[in-house]
Amino acid sequence: MSKRSSAKYKLDRRMGENIWGRPKSPVNKREYGPGQHGQRRKSKLSDFGIQLRAKQKLKGYYGDVTEKQFRKVYEEAVRMKGDTSQNLIGLLEQRLDMVVYRAKWAPTIFAARQIVNHGHIEVNGEKCNIASRRVKPGDVLSLRKKAQEMALVLEAQGLSEREVPEYVSVDGDGKATYVRVPTLDEVPYAVRMEPNLVVEFYSR
């Protein structure tokens, strides 16, 4: 498990966007960046800067996965048939921690990763504590009995700011089925993501 080295809401302020769409995000009150120089006038970004920003935003959204992990996913997306940017999103949405988040079993992607790492999730009846595990269409995820009563899980299920997307089917009894790999326009991002710029960044 990789440890997050910075506060998650600093990413929101650095990007100037509420990337997870959460009511608590400080961007809702302060649109400038964090730190003592955060209120300086923003300079125009170069093409490289725009691509880097798109990569940081997408990587941060998925729980700030390590650069090594993220690049590995990109390289796999390149090897697959079809559009690389669509493949990249599809692979990221197949992560076990992300499916747990999409099923509304955790209030944040960071909490979803913690739930998985602590062994509260079963995939097809087998306990799994690897957050980056690839979930396949048809796989059934189960919340273990103890987890179904956790305050974190109950809080997530009551959140009004996001809905369960169509590519994840939740039966309300602690089970969820990963129906299919989504396309970019199906993924319920709170802000605009530009995986095409991420592909440009890595293919320079």
Secondary structure as a PSIPRED ss2 file (coil, helix, strand):
# PSIPRED VFORMAT (PSIPRED V4.0)

   1 M C   1.000  0.000  0.000
   2 S C   1.000  0.000  0.000
   3 K C   1.000  0.000  0.000
   4 R C   1.000  0.000  0.000
   5 S C   1.000  0.000  0.000
   6 S C   1.000  0.000  0.000
   7 A C   1.000  0.000  0.000
   8 K H   0.000  1.000  0.000
   9 Y H   0.000  1.000  0.000
  10 K H   0.000  1.000  0.000
  11 L H   0.000  1.000  0.000
  12 D H   0.000  1.000  0.000
  13 R H   0.000  1.000  0.000
  14 R H   0.000  1.000  0.000
  15 M H   0.000  1.000  0.000
  16 G C   1.000  0.000  0.000
  17 E C   1.000  0.000  0.000
  18 N C   1.000  0.000  0.000
  19 I C   1.000  0.000  0.000
  20 W C   1.000  0.000  0.000
  21 G C   1.000  0.000  0.000
  22 R C   1.000  0.000  0.000
  23 P C   1.000  0.000  0.000
  24 K C   1.000  0.000  0.000
  25 S C   1.000  0.000  0.000
  26 P H   0.000  1.000  0.000
  27 V H   0.000  1.000  0.000
  28 N H   0.000  1.000  0.000
  29 K C   1.000  0.000  0.000
  30 R C   1.000  0.000  0.000
  31 E C   1.000  0.000  0.000
  32 Y C   1.000  0.000  0.000
  33 G C   1.000  0.000  0.000
  34 P C   1.000  0.000  0.000
  35 G C   1.000  0.000  0.000
  36 Q C   1.000  0.000  0.000
  37 H C   1.000  0.000  0.000
  38 G C   1.000  0.000  0.000
  39 Q C   1.000  0.000  0.000
  40 R C   1.000  0.000  0.000
  41 R C   1.000  0.000  0.000
  42 K C   1.000  0.000  0.000
  43 S C   1.000  0.000  0.000
  44 K C   1.000  0.000  0.000
  45 L C   1.000  0.000  0.000
  46 S C   1.000  0.000  0.000
  47 D H   0.000  1.000  0.000
  48 F H   0.000  1.000  0.000
  49 G H   0.000  1.000  0.000
  50 I H   0.000  1.000  0.000
  51 Q H   0.000  1.000  0.000
  52 L H   0.000  1.000  0.000
  53 R H   0.000  1.000  0.000
  54 A H   0.000  1.000  0.000
  55 K H   0.000  1.000  0.000
  56 Q H   0.000  1.000  0.000
  57 K H   0.000  1.000  0.000
  58 L H   0.000  1.000  0.000
  59 K H   0.000  1.000  0.000
  60 G H   0.000  1.000  0.000
  61 Y H   0.000  1.000  0.000
  62 Y C   1.000  0.000  0.000
  63 G C   1.000  0.000  0.000
  64 D C   1.000  0.000  0.000
  65 V C   1.000  0.000  0.000
  66 T C   1.000  0.000  0.000
  67 E H   0.000  1.000  0.000
  68 K H   0.000  1.000  0.000
  69 Q H   0.000  1.000  0.000
  70 F H   0.000  1.000  0.000
  71 R H   0.000  1.000  0.000
  72 K H   0.000  1.000  0.000
  73 V H   0.000  1.000  0.000
  74 Y H   0.000  1.000  0.000
  75 E H   0.000  1.000  0.000
  76 E H   0.000  1.000  0.000
  77 A H   0.000  1.000  0.000
  78 V H   0.000  1.000  0.000
  79 R H   0.000  1.000  0.000
  80 M C   1.000  0.000  0.000
  81 K C   1.000  0.000  0.000
  82 G C   1.000  0.000  0.000
  83 D C   1.000  0.000  0.000
  84 T H   0.000  1.000  0.000
  85 S H   0.000  1.000  0.000
  86 Q H   0.000  1.000  0.000
  87 N H   0.000  1.000  0.000
  88 L H   0.000  1.000  0.000
  89 I H   0.000  1.000  0.000
  90 G H   0.000  1.000  0.000
  91 L H   0.000  1.000  0.000
  92 L H   0.000  1.000  0.000
  93 E H   0.000  1.000  0.000
  94 Q C   1.000  0.000  0.000
  95 R E   0.000  0.000  1.000
  96 L H   0.000  1.000  0.000
  97 D H   0.000  1.000  0.000
  98 M H   0.000  1.000  0.000
  99 V H   0.000  1.000  0.000
 100 V H   0.000  1.000  0.000
 101 Y H   0.000  1.000  0.000
 102 R H   0.000  1.000  0.000
 103 A C   1.000  0.000  0.000
 104 K C   1.000  0.000  0.000
 105 W C   1.000  0.000  0.000
 106 A C   1.000  0.000  0.000
 107 P C   1.000  0.000  0.000
 108 T C   1.000  0.000  0.000
 109 I H   0.000  1.000  0.000
 110 F H   0.000  1.000  0.000
 111 A H   0.000  1.000  0.000
 112 A H   0.000  1.000  0.000
 113 R H   0.000  1.000  0.000
 114 Q H   0.000  1.000  0.000
 115 I H   0.000  1.000  0.000
 116 V H   0.000  1.000  0.000
 117 N H   0.000  1.000  0.000
 118 H C   1.000  0.000  0.000
 119 G C   1.000  0.000  0.000
 120 H C   1.000  0.000  0.000
 121 I E   0.000  0.000  1.000
 122 E E   0.000  0.000  1.000
 123 V E   0.000  0.000  1.000
 124 N C   1.000  0.000  0.000
 125 G C   1.000  0.000  0.000
 126 E E   0.000  0.000  1.000
 127 K E   0.000  0.000  1.000
 128 C C   1.000  0.000  0.000
 129 N C   1.000  0.000  0.000
 130 I C   1.000  0.000  0.000
 131 A C   1.000  0.000  0.000
 132 S C   1.000  0.000  0.000
 133 R C   1.000  0.000  0.000
 134 R E   0.000  0.000  1.000
 135 V C   1.000  0.000  0.000
 136 K C   1.000  0.000  0.000
 137 P C   1.000  0.000  0.000
 138 G C   1.000  0.000  0.000
 139 D C   1.000  0.000  0.000
 140 V E   0.000  0.000  1.000
 141 L E   0.000  0.000  1.000
 142 S E   0.000  0.000  1.000
 143 L E   0.000  0.000  1.000
 144 R C   1.000  0.000  0.000
 145 K H   0.000  1.000  0.000
 146 K H   0.000  1.000  0.000
 147 A H   0.000  1.000  0.000
 148 Q H   0.000  1.000  0.000
 149 E C   1.000  0.000  0.000
 150 M C   1.000  0.000  0.000
 151 A H   0.000  1.000  0.000
 152 L H   0.000  1.000  0.000
 153 V H   0.000  1.000  0.000
 154 L H   0.000  1.000  0.000
 155 E H   0.000  1.000  0.000
 156 A H   0.000  1.000  0.000
 157 Q H   0.000  1.000  0.000
 158 G C   1.000  0.000  0.000
 159 L C   1.000  0.000  0.000
 160 S C   1.000  0.000  0.000
 161 E C   1.000  0.000  0.000
 162 R C   1.000  0.000  0.000
 163 E C   1.000  0.000  0.000
 164 V C   1.000  0.000  0.000
 165 P C   1.000  0.000  0.000
 166 E C   1.000  0.000  0.000
 167 Y C   1.000  0.000  0.000
 168 V E   0.000  0.000  1.000
 169 S E   0.000  0.000  1.000
 170 V E   0.000  0.000  1.000
 171 D C   1.000  0.000  0.000
 172 G C   1.000  0.000  0.000
 173 D C   1.000  0.000  0.000
 174 G C   1.000  0.000  0.000
 175 K E   0.000  0.000  1.000
 176 A E   0.000  0.000  1.000
 177 T E   0.000  0.000  1.000
 178 Y E   0.000  0.000  1.000
 179 V C   1.000  0.000  0.000
 180 R C   1.000  0.000  0.000
 181 V C   1.000  0.000  0.000
 182 P C   1.000  0.000  0.000
 183 T C   1.000  0.000  0.000
 184 L H   0.000  1.000  0.000
 185 D H   0.000  1.000  0.000
 186 E H   0.000  1.000  0.000
 187 V C   1.000  0.000  0.000
 188 P C   1.000  0.000  0.000
 189 Y C   1.000  0.000  0.000
 190 A C   1.000  0.000  0.000
 191 V C   1.000  0.000  0.000
 192 R C   1.000  0.000  0.000
 193 M C   1.000  0.000  0.000
 194 E C   1.000  0.000  0.000
 195 P H   0.000  1.000  0.000
 196 N H   0.000  1.000  0.000
 197 L H   0.000  1.000  0.000
 198 V H   0.000  1.000  0.000
 199 V H   0.000  1.000  0.000
 200 E H   0.000  1.000  0.000
 201 F H   0.000  1.000  0.000
 202 Y H   0.000  1.000  0.000
 203 S C   1.000  0.000  0.000
 204 R C   1.000  0.000  0.000
